[in-house]
């Protein structure tokens, strides 16, 4: 892997991990479009240097999210620790901490059991193109169906888990949004996209759905990266460790500015532009790789 490729994939990873367009799908399709065959085929391999490289980028992306939402995570981690110390879940921060734990469990369990099989079977250009197209339809459907969702009530200050602006987040919300992440194990289905749609259908507005999606993504991305990080220090990391450092820095910076942009974008706008992009890019890729 060249340093140019490391930089390009780093930018791609940092942006698409948070934009609702699927980072894994783009990690498969983009190299295939450019003729970087060694990278494109690596995502579906049992073991590959490309996967090891992507692991480093995931960790960098999670760190960027931690930095951007540092005030939120300071409260959430504090709430988690005090809930263990006090053996109760009473404050909003304690409740939010355990809701994030609850929401992470389904994808964590399914990922450990099936991620390898799903990746080797579906992380290929044509399959990724098909799922990217499906992702576009999911985003469109989410925008259409959200109008039927009941308006979310505001929390009573100091009594309910909230997203910082008073919007309540319930146990059912956490379970539904967290479970929806399982679909993102298919290359082409966006984690942020599917969780935002789930949040919209639970009555959250776009800004709150995006915020909860990003908070929820942080431990998932970080844990997935740390779980496979040892590969970087083994034979699979030979010859690419410097590229991982460069790509990771680029991915982290890209992710920081991506989440900064999106938190403002979803204050007034919808998922529609991303849906259109996924449909166009997905169909074009199906034609290209069929």
N, C-alpha and C positions, 0 to 999 in steps of 0.2 A: 504494500500500500504506500502510495506516495504522500507527501505532505499536502500536496494540492487536493488529493482525494480526501484526506483527513479533514481538511478545512471545509470542503464542500459538504461532506456528510455531517460534519459537526454543526454547520449552520442549519442544514436540513432537519437534523434531529432536534435541535433546540427549538425550532419553530413548530414543526409538525407534531411534536409531543404534546403541545398545548393547544394549538389550533385544532379544531374538530375535524381533522382530515386524515388521521392515522399515521403515526410515525413509522410503525412497522411496515405498513403498506408502502410508504414512500421509500423506506430503506431497501425494499425489494425492487420496486418499479423504477426508481430514479437511476440506479446503476445499470439496470437492464436497458433503459432508454439510451444511456450514454455508451453502452457497449463495454462496461466494466464487468465482464462476465465473472471474474473471480469473486467479486463482491456480491453480485446478484445471486449467484448459486450458493453463496455461503450461508444465507439465512435459513435454508432448508437442510443444511448438512447437520450431521450428528455433532460434529465438532469443527469449528472453523475459526480462523484468526479474525474474520469479519464480525462474528458474533461477540468475540472477546472484546473487540474494539467498541462495539455498540454498548457493551456493559459499562465501560468507562464513561461513555457519553450519558448514559442513564443516571449514573451517580452525580455527574456534573449538573444535569438538569434538575435533579432533586435538591441539590445544594442551592441552586438559583431560586427555587421555589421557597426553600426555607428562609433564605435571605429576604426575599420580597415580602413574605408573610411573617416576618420574624416577630412582630408584636403579637400576632394571633397565636403563633406557636409557643411563645413564651407563656402566654396565659393557659394554653391547652396543656402543655407539658406540666406546668405548675399544678393545674387542676388534676391531672392524672396522678401525679406523685402525692398530692395531699389526699386524694380519694383513697389511695392505698394506705397512707398513714392513718387516716381517720376511719377507715373501713366504712365509708358511706359515700354516696354520690348525691350531693345536695346542691352545690352551686352551679351556675350556667357553664362555667369552664370545665368543671368536673363532668357534667353531663355531655358536653361537646366532645371531650376526650374519649369517653366510652362509646359515644355514637360513632366516632371515627374508627375505633377498634372494631365495633360490630360491623361496620360497613366494609372493613378490609378483610374480614375473615372469609367470606364466600369466595372471592377471587383468589385469595391466598391458598386456600385448600384446593380449589379446582386447578389453579396454576401449577401447584406442586405435582398434582397427579397427571395432568393432561397437557401442560404447555409444550413439552418436548414433542409429543405425538402430533399435536395440532400444527406446530411450527414446521416439522419435517414434511407434513402432508400438504399444508396449504400455503406456506410461505414461498410461493413461486409466482412469477410474473402474471400468468393468466388468472390464477386463483385470486391473487391480490387485487387485480383489476376488477374482477367480478365483485369482490367484497367491498371495494372502494365505491363501486356503483351502488351497491346495496346501502352503504353508509349514507350516500346522498339521498336516497329515498327515505331512510330513517330520519334524517334531519328535516326533510320536507314534511313527513308525517308528524313529527314532533311539533313543528310550527302550526300545522293545521289543527291538531288535536288539543293543543294547549289552551285554546279558547274555551274548551269545555271544562277545563280543570277549575275547581273551586278556588276563589281568591284566598291566599294564605293570610291568616290572622297574624297580628303582631304579638310578640311575647310580652308578658307582664314582667317588667324589669326585675331582675334578680331571682326569677323563679324558673325560667325555662332556658334550654339551650338555644342560642340564637347565633346568627351570622354577623353580629356586630351592629346591625342597623335595627335590631328588634324583630327580624323575621324568625319565626319559630322553625326549628328542625326537630322532628319527632323520631321515635324509634322506627316507625314504619318507613319514614323517609329514608333513614340511614340504611335500612335493610333493602329497600327497593333500589335506591341509587347504587348502593354497594354491590348488589347482586348483578346489576346491569353491566358492570365492568367485565364480567365473564365473557361477554360477546367480543371484547377487544382482544381476546386471545387469538382471534382470526385476523390474519394480516389484511388490512384494508378497513377494518371496523375501528373507529376512533374511540379511545377511552374517554377523552374529554367530551366528544360528541354524544356518545351514548349515555353518559352520566348527566350531561346537561339536559338531554331530552327527558330522561327519567325524572330529573328535578322539575322540569316544566310541567310534566304530567302530574306531579304531586302538588302543583299550585305555586311553585316558586317563580319569580320573574327571571328574566334573562341574567340580570346582574347577580342575583343571589344564587341561581343555578350554576353560574360560572364560578363564583367564589367557592361554593361547596365542592364543586368538581375539582378545583385546583387544590384545595385543602386535602381532599380525599386522595388525590393523585400523589401527593408528596410521599407518604409512607409506602405506598404501593411501588412507585418507581424506585425509591431508595432501597427498599427491601429486595426487590428483584435484582437490582444492580449489585448489592452487597452479597447476595446469595451466590452469584456467579463470579464475583470479583477475583476469587483465588485463581481462576483460569488465567488471569492476566499475568500472574507470577509463575506460571508453569510454561510448558513448551508452546502453548498456543499464543503466549504473549511475546515470544521471541521475534525480534525484528519490528515490532509495532508499538513498543512502550512509549517511545518518544512521540509517535503519531497520536497515541491515546492522550498524552498530555496536551498536545496542541489542539487536537479535536475537542477534548473536554473543555478547555478554556473557551474555545469558540462556541461550543454548545451551551455552556453555562451563560455566557454573555447574551447569546441569541435568545435563550429561554427567558432570561430576566426581562429583556425588552419585549418579548412576545407576550408574557403575562401582564406586563405593564400596559401594553396596547390593548389587550383583550378585556381587561377589567374596565377600561374606559369605553371600549367599543360596545360592550354589552350593556352599558348604562342606558343606551338609547336604541340599539340596533338588535338584529335577530340573526338566526342561523342560516337564513336564506342564501347569502352570498357563498357560504361554504358548501351548502347543498348543491348549488349550481356548479361550483368548481369540481366537486367530487363526481358529479354525473358526467361532466365533460371529460375530465381526466380519466375516469373509469372506463367510459365507452371508447375513448381514443386508445386506451391501453388494451382493451379487449380486442379491438380491431388489429392492433399492432402485434399482439402476442398469440392470437388465436391460430 
